[in-house]
Amino acid sequence: MAQSRGPKLETYKQSRSRRETRMDSGGGEKPGNPIYKRSPDMTKSLVTKSEQLLRIDDHDFTMRPAFGGPPIPVGVDVQVESLDTISEVDMDFTMTLYLRHYWKDERLSFPSTNNQSMTFDSRLAKKIWVPDMFFVHSKRSFIHDTTTDNVMLRVYPDGNVLYSLRITVTAMCNMDLSRFPLDTQTCSLEIESYAYTDDDLMLYWKKGNESLNTDERISLSQFLIQKFHTTTKLAFYSSTGWYNRLYIHFTLRRHIFFFLLQTYFPATLMVMLSWVSFWIDRRAVPARVPLGITTVLTMSTIITGVNASMPRVSYIKAVDIYLWVSFVFVFLSVIEYAAVNYLSTVQERKERKLRERLPCTCGIGNPDDMMIDPQITGYGSMDVNTTGNYGMPENGGRQDRMLAQVSLNDPQITGQVQPSRAYVNVWIDTHAIDKYSRVLFPGAYILFNIIYWSIYS
């Protein structure tokens, strides 16, 4: 049995030795063997062929095209995808857009029989020269990278290049809020080359105003977008020189309906509520005082709420004028009742002093007859009717008035009662304050509204 296994073992060792020798020499197995057959990496081979076709390694792409010659023209167009936010507090806006550059670089020209372009992603864009655009006065900006970098590079056989990026930028917008919330704002997005002056790079809008396209679905909650337009200017820096700068201007008009509901209507209602006190009895202190305090505190809350969402500017806004004038009307209604209450108190004090000074009238049979008799009172029938129109509503008020008139003809106390004549006038003026306020306050506030809305509308 051992003798029969010996030749077989020797044959197996010789076969294994020959196979290892072939593998060490690089011969490998036969091409038909699926174990050792490898398919080529088509992606790597295509990239290598494209770079060879564009001769990437044959040129120095750190230099601009036609270096040393005339400035290279770079056309720009923009597709605005969305206008995200407008912030009055931070004085800025956020916009998402497609920024496209067009230029010609003969170093990238390649032979083509069908004149078809080649499209690449951001990997090739890092190996060639591209314009170094940046946003002037931008606070934050980034290129979208989901699911990959949103960068597209398209090269044509004659060397023309299209370079497109999807960018979100937050830029400064200097707003004039003097007419807020009845204002119209104009913001600008500025594009400029960072390193190349106008001697090296000529930046321009590729199709004028038609270079700016917007999505029809763009809308903002507080603003109505009125128009977009473009301009081109030169910007000068003392240390580096002149640069081409492109501007995207857009005009926004604020929606007023939100502020009418949240600010103007509540303020107007509070002012009208303060007028209710003019029709309440002046002796109803518990009714008139809380009403005045409530309207004043409510106006203070409205003013505080509006200013909390606004920047702390050093000038007066249109809404400030309306709210503070409304606050003054509410405050004056409280002061009006204070004046009425004070004069009523003065009247009552003088009444008590007058009663103490008057002689006893117990013998008077009919005070009304004495009051209308000119021989006794010194007043004709016209005088009695005239003064009777100002009768006090409380009980006994008419008798007090009659006693004051009798005392005026009493020679014994003529010198003492003379001041009571002034007292009667004061009492008439006290009633007139409420009567006049019912007309003057609404009339003045309506006049203010006519002037205000005619100026700011």
Disulfide bonds with the S-S distance in Angstrom:
Cys173-Cys187 1.92
